[in-house]
């Protein structure tokens, strides 16, 4: 079937993964191509599997869902990541979206809502379940996006005067990926120039490695 959506499930609780799989396999237009219990496994397999959607748990023992999401999107930008989590706090949801997830669904939602979320992200739409939407409403007008750990790492490299090509070689990613991160960093910080990025890095201790890591 040409319209079948290829889905990968990533959850460190096998019973949860199996439950979600059995639910989604009832739909004719969804094919579960794999189920993993570690973030590292989906990172290693994503370029081979090329899934349309990854249902990603946040808390896993080796590589967390946020870091895994970011790396997946570096390797397969066309893949949509949909977070499935028990956490409904605004910080969790905002951080997931900041890392590139297209949707956030709480694990206790009805079965049909998981399917609705998959359909929405396949249309290119962001999807937040009802509980997540309420949690994401900012308490005031300030809702500035935070840099992800990967973006902080790249900011450090750029602030040291490295070119996109040099950063790509250092981090073993493509130049295009560095350019995308650079654009996102500038957007999040409201900075338009490389000099401005360097100044920000100096003022916030980035050049001393504060809070920076892979």
C-alpha positions as CSV (number, residue, x, y, z in Angstrom):
1,X,0.0,0.0,0.0
2,X,1.6,3.2,-1.1
3,X,0.0,5.3,1.6
4,X,1.2,3.1,4.5
5,X,2.9,5.1,7.2
6,X,6.1,3.4,8.5
7,X,6.3,3.8,12.3
8,X,9.1,3.0,14.8
9,X,8.3,2.7,18.5
10,X,11.0,3.6,21.0
11,X,10.2,2.9,24.7
12,X,12.4,1.3,27.4
13,X,9.4,-0.5,28.9
14,X,8.8,-3.5,26.6
15,X,5.2,-3.9,27.8
16,X,4.4,-0.3,26.8
17,X,6.0,-0.7,23.4
18,X,4.1,-3.9,22.8
19,X,0.8,-2.3,23.9
20,X,1.3,0.6,21.5
21,X,2.3,-1.7,18.7
22,X,-0.8,-3.9,19.1
23,X,-3.0,-0.8,19.1
24,X,-1.5,0.7,15.9
25,X,-1.3,-2.6,14.0
26,X,-5.1,-2.6,13.9
27,X,-4.9,0.3,11.4
28,X,-4.5,-0.7,7.8
29,X,-2.5,2.4,6.9
30,X,0.2,1.9,9.6
31,X,3.1,-0.5,9.4
32,X,5.2,-0.9,12.6
33,X,8.7,-1.5,11.1
34,X,10.5,-1.8,14.4
35,X,10.3,-1.4,18.2
36,X,13.3,-0.5,20.2
37,X,14.0,-0.1,23.9
38,X,17.1,2.1,23.8
39,X,17.7,5.5,22.2
40,X,21.0,4.2,20.7
41,X,19.2,1.5,18.8
42,X,17.0,3.9,16.8
43,X,19.9,6.2,16.1
44,X,21.9,3.3,14.7
45,X,18.9,2.0,12.6
46,X,17.1,5.1,11.4
47,X,19.1,5.6,8.2
48,X,18.4,2.0,7.2
49,X,14.7,2.0,8.2
50,X,13.8,5.5,7.1
51,X,10.6,5.6,9.1
52,X,7.9,8.2,8.5
53,X,7.2,8.6,12.2
54,X,9.1,7.7,15.4
55,X,7.1,7.4,18.6
56,X,9.7,8.4,21.2
57,X,9.7,8.0,24.9
58,X,11.6,10.7,26.8
59,X,13.3,8.8,29.6
60,X,15.6,6.0,28.5
61,X,18.8,4.7,30.2
62,X,21.5,5.3,27.5
63,X,20.5,8.2,25.3
64,X,17.4,10.2,26.3
65,X,14.5,10.9,24.0
66,X,15.5,14.5,23.4
67,X,19.1,13.8,22.4
68,X,17.9,10.9,20.2
69,X,15.3,13.1,18.5
70,X,17.9,15.7,17.6
71,X,20.3,13.1,16.2
72,X,17.6,11.3,14.3
73,X,16.6,14.6,12.6
74,X,20.2,15.3,11.7
75,X,20.4,12.0,9.9
76,X,16.9,11.8,8.5
77,X,15.3,15.3,8.4
78,X,12.2,13.9,6.7
79,X,11.3,11.7,9.7
80,X,8.7,13.1,12.1
81,X,9.3,12.5,15.8
82,X,6.3,12.3,18.1
83,X,7.0,12.2,21.8
84,X,5.0,9.8,23.9
85,X,5.4,10.6,27.6
86,X,3.9,10.5,31.0
87,X,5.2,14.0,31.8
88,X,2.8,16.9,31.2
89,X,4.9,19.8,32.5
90,X,5.4,22.8,30.3
91,X,9.2,22.5,30.5
92,X,9.1,18.9,29.2
93,X,6.8,19.8,26.3
94,X,8.6,23.0,25.3
95,X,12.0,21.3,25.4
96,X,10.7,18.4,23.2
97,X,9.4,20.9,20.6
98,X,12.7,22.8,20.8
99,X,14.6,19.7,20.0
100,X,12.6,19.2,16.8
101,X,9.7,16.9,17.8
102,X,6.5,17.6,15.8
103,X,4.2,16.5,18.5
104,X,3.7,15.6,22.1
105,X,1.2,13.0,23.4
106,X,0.6,11.8,26.9
107,X,0.7,8.1,27.4
108,X,-2.7,8.0,29.0
109,X,-4.6,9.4,26.0
110,X,-7.3,7.3,24.2
111,X,-6.1,5.0,21.5
112,X,-7.6,7.1,18.7
113,X,-5.6,10.1,19.8
114,X,-2.3,8.5,19.1
115,X,-3.5,7.7,15.6
116,X,-4.8,11.3,15.2
117,X,-1.3,12.5,16.2
118,X,0.4,10.4,13.6
119,X,-2.0,11.6,10.9
120,X,-1.4,15.2,11.9
121,X,2.4,15.1,11.8
122,X,2.2,13.2,8.5
123,X,0.3,16.3,7.2
124,X,3.1,18.4,8.4
125,X,1.2,19.8,11.3
126,X,2.3,20.1,14.9
127,X,0.2,18.0,17.3
128,X,-0.3,18.5,21.0
129,X,-2.8,16.4,23.0
130,X,-5.3,18.3,25.1
131,X,-3.3,18.0,28.3
132,X,-0.1,19.1,26.6
133,X,-1.7,22.1,25.1
134,X,-2.8,23.4,28.5
135,X,0.6,22.8,30.0
136,X,2.3,24.7,27.2
137,X,0.4,27.9,27.7
138,X,3.0,30.4,29.0
139,X,2.3,32.1,32.3
140,X,3.4,35.5,30.9
141,X,4.6,37.0,27.6
142,X,8.1,35.5,27.9
143,X,8.5,32.2,26.1
144,X,12.0,32.3,24.8
145,X,13.3,29.0,23.3
146,X,16.4,27.5,25.0
147,X,19.3,26.2,23.1
148,X,19.6,22.4,23.0
149,X,22.8,20.8,24.2
150,X,23.8,20.1,20.5
151,X,23.2,23.8,19.7
152,X,25.3,24.9,22.7
153,X,28.1,22.6,21.4
154,X,27.9,24.1,17.9
155,X,27.8,27.6,19.4
156,X,31.0,26.9,21.2
157,X,32.7,25.8,18.0
158,X,31.5,28.8,16.1
159,X,32.5,31.2,18.9
160,X,36.0,29.8,18.6
161,X,36.1,31.1,15.1
162,X,35.6,27.7,13.3
163,X,33.9,27.6,9.9
164,X,30.8,25.5,9.2
165,X,33.1,23.0,7.4
166,X,35.4,22.8,10.4
167,X,32.5,22.3,12.8
168,X,31.1,19.6,10.6
169,X,34.4,17.8,10.5
170,X,34.8,18.1,14.3
171,X,31.3,16.8,15.1
172,X,31.1,14.3,12.2
173,X,28.0,15.8,10.7
174,X,27.3,17.4,7.4
175,X,27.9,21.1,6.6
176,X,24.2,21.4,5.8
177,X,23.4,20.2,9.3
178,X,25.7,22.8,10.8
179,X,24.1,25.5,8.7
180,X,20.7,24.4,10.0
181,X,21.8,24.5,13.6
182,X,23.4,27.9,13.1
183,X,20.2,29.3,11.7
184,X,18.2,27.9,14.6
185,X,20.7,29.3,17.1
186,X,20.5,32.8,15.6
187,X,16.7,32.6,15.6
188,X,16.4,31.4,19.2
189,X,18.9,34.0,20.4
190,X,17.6,36.8,18.2
191,X,21.2,37.3,16.8
192,X,21.9,38.0,13.2
193,X,25.7,38.0,12.9
194,X,28.6,35.7,13.8
195,X,30.1,38.5,15.8
196,X,26.9,38.6,17.8
197,X,27.1,34.9,18.5
198,X,30.7,35.2,19.7
199,X,29.7,38.1,22.0
200,X,26.8,36.1,23.4
201,X,29.2,33.2,24.0
202,X,31.6,35.4,25.9
203,X,28.9,37.1,28.0
204,X,27.3,33.7,29.0
205,X,30.5,31.8,29.7
206,X,30.1,29.4,26.7
207,X,33.7,29.8,25.7
208,X,34.7,28.5,29.2
209,X,32.6,25.4,28.5
210,X,29.8,26.3,30.9
211,X,26.9,24.0,30.4
212,X,28.2,22.8,27.1
213,X,28.3,19.1,26.1
214,X,27.6,16.7,23.4
